[in-house]
Amino acid sequence: MGLTDEQMRIAFGEFDRNGDGSIDYEEFLRTVRGEMNEGRKKISLQAFNVMDKDGSGVIDIIDVKGRYDVSRHPDFIQGKKTEDEILFEFLDTFEQHSRPNGGLKNRDGTVTKDEWIDYYTNVSMSIDDDRYFAVMMNNAWNLDGKKVTKKGWRN
């Protein structure tokens, strides 16, 4: 490639987002495609606000309880995991894509706006159409409020 060892080290550091010494497909694609556009960021932050029930700017297990139903999760049904274990795994999904200080070191059971945006930037990389991204986010997070999310009343 015609780069010096120092230039290679710098380039590798840009691609190796989580600092684990290797470059996976998501890291490669993220570096090549770049950040999400502002429209997608806005939609992603709408979804963050749906999850951040207490408005603290951080999503924690209290925020996700009642919003993420674990009752149909196979590990919960089989008694392999508790509700809290499954909810922490759900939160970890968003944290594992975060770049600062090598990923694993920052997993604390909470999701910041930056971690949320990092996660959805990775999702966004494989979606070419902004309208499709918006539909996908609305379907996942009911951003337009059209889905009935409460059980109906019965006599």
C-alpha positions as CSV (number, residue, x, y, z in Angstrom):
1,M,0.0,0.0,0.0
2,G,3.0,2.2,0.2
3,L,2.5,3.3,3.8
4,T,5.2,3.5,6.4
5,D,4.9,1.4,9.6
6,E,3.7,4.5,11.5
7,Q,1.1,5.3,8.8
8,M,-0.1,1.7,8.9
9,R,-0.4,1.8,12.7
10,I,-2.4,5.0,12.5
11,A,-4.7,3.6,9.7
12,F,-5.1,0.3,11.7
13,G,-6.1,2.3,14.8
14,E,-8.8,4.1,12.8
15,F,-10.3,0.8,11.6
16,D,-9.9,-1.1,14.9
17,R,-12.7,0.8,16.7
18,N,-12.9,-1.4,19.8
19,G,-9.1,-1.6,20.3
20,D,-9.0,-5.4,20.3
21,G,-6.1,-5.7,17.8
22,S,-8.2,-6.9,14.9
23,I,-10.6,-5.4,12.4
24,D,-13.9,-7.1,11.9
25,Y,-16.4,-6.5,9.0
26,E,-18.5,-4.0,11.0
27,E,-15.4,-1.9,12.0
28,F,-14.2,-1.9,8.4
29,L,-17.6,-0.9,7.0
30,R,-18.1,1.7,9.6
31,T,-14.8,3.4,8.9
32,V,-15.4,3.3,5.1
33,R,-19.0,4.4,5.2
34,G,-18.6,7.0,8.0
35,E,-21.2,8.3,10.5
36,M,-25.0,8.4,10.1
37,N,-26.6,11.4,8.5
38,E,-28.5,13.9,10.7
39,G,-31.9,12.6,9.7
40,R,-31.1,9.1,10.8
41,K,-29.5,10.4,14.0
42,K,-32.7,12.3,14.8
43,I,-34.8,9.2,14.3
44,S,-32.4,7.2,16.5
45,L,-32.6,9.7,19.2
46,Q,-36.4,9.6,19.1
47,A,-36.1,5.9,19.8
48,F,-33.6,6.6,22.6
49,N,-36.1,8.9,24.2
50,V,-38.8,6.3,24.0
51,M,-36.6,3.9,26.0
52,D,-35.3,6.6,28.5
53,K,-38.5,6.6,30.6
54,D,-37.1,8.8,33.3
55,G,-35.5,11.3,31.0
56,S,-32.1,10.9,32.7
57,G,-30.1,10.7,29.4
58,V,-29.1,7.2,30.2
59,I,-31.0,3.9,29.6
60,D,-30.7,1.5,32.5
61,I,-32.5,-1.7,33.6
62,I,-35.3,0.4,35.2
63,D,-36.0,2.1,31.9
64,V,-36.3,-1.2,30.0
65,K,-38.4,-3.1,32.6
66,G,-41.9,-3.0,31.3
67,R,-40.8,-2.0,27.8
68,Y,-39.0,-5.2,26.9
69,D,-41.1,-8.2,27.7
70,V,-38.9,-11.2,28.5
71,S,-41.8,-13.6,29.1
72,R,-41.4,-15.2,25.7
73,H,-37.6,-15.3,25.7
74,P,-36.5,-19.0,25.4
75,D,-34.0,-18.8,28.2
76,F,-36.6,-17.2,30.5
77,I,-39.2,-19.8,29.6
78,Q,-36.7,-22.6,30.3
79,G,-35.6,-21.1,33.6
80,K,-32.0,-20.6,32.4
81,K,-32.0,-16.9,33.0
82,T,-33.8,-14.4,35.1
83,E,-35.6,-11.3,33.8
84,D,-32.8,-9.1,35.0
85,E,-30.1,-11.3,33.3
86,I,-32.0,-11.0,30.0
87,L,-32.5,-7.3,30.4
88,F,-28.8,-6.7,31.1
89,E,-28.0,-8.7,27.9
90,F,-30.4,-6.5,26.0
91,L,-28.6,-3.4,27.3
92,D,-25.2,-5.0,26.6
93,T,-26.2,-5.3,22.9
94,F,-26.0,-1.5,22.7
95,E,-22.8,-1.2,24.7
96,Q,-20.7,-3.8,22.9
97,H,-20.6,-1.6,19.8
98,S,-19.2,1.4,21.7
99,R,-15.7,2.5,20.7
100,P,-14.2,4.3,23.7
101,N,-11.4,2.5,25.7
102,G,-11.8,-0.8,23.9
103,G,-15.4,-1.7,24.3
104,L,-15.5,-4.3,27.1
105,K,-14.0,-1.9,29.7
106,N,-17.1,0.4,29.3
107,R,-19.9,-2.1,29.8
108,D,-21.7,-1.0,32.9
109,G,-25.3,-2.0,32.3
110,T,-26.4,1.4,31.1
111,V,-26.6,2.9,27.6
112,T,-25.7,6.5,26.9
113,K,-26.9,8.4,23.9
114,D,-23.4,8.0,22.3
115,E,-23.5,4.2,22.7
116,W,-27.1,4.2,21.3
117,I,-26.0,6.3,18.3
118,D,-22.9,4.0,17.8
119,Y,-25.1,1.0,17.7
120,Y,-27.6,2.5,15.2
121,T,-24.7,3.8,13.1
122,N,-23.6,0.2,12.7
123,V,-27.2,-0.8,11.8
124,S,-27.5,2.1,9.4
125,M,-24.4,1.1,7.5
126,S,-26.2,-1.8,5.8
127,I,-29.3,0.2,4.9
128,D,-29.0,2.4,1.8
129,D,-32.4,4.1,1.8
130,D,-33.3,6.7,4.5
131,R,-37.0,6.0,4.2
132,Y,-36.4,2.3,4.8
133,F,-34.3,3.1,7.9
134,A,-37.2,5.3,9.2
135,V,-39.7,2.5,8.6
136,M,-37.4,0.0,10.4
137,M,-37.0,2.3,13.4
138,N,-40.7,3.0,13.6
139,N,-41.5,-0.7,13.5
140,A,-39.0,-1.5,16.2
141,W,-39.8,1.4,18.5
142,N,-43.4,2.5,17.6
143,L,-42.2,6.1,17.0
144,D,-45.5,7.2,15.5
145,G,-47.5,5.7,18.3
146,K,-49.8,3.7,16.0
147,K,-49.2,0.3,17.4
148,V,-51.3,-0.7,20.4
149,T,-48.8,-1.7,23.0
150,K,-51.2,-2.4,25.9
151,K,-53.6,-5.3,26.3
152,G,-57.2,-4.5,25.7
153,W,-59.7,-4.4,28.5
154,R,-62.0,-7.4,28.9
155,N,-65.2,-8.0,30.8
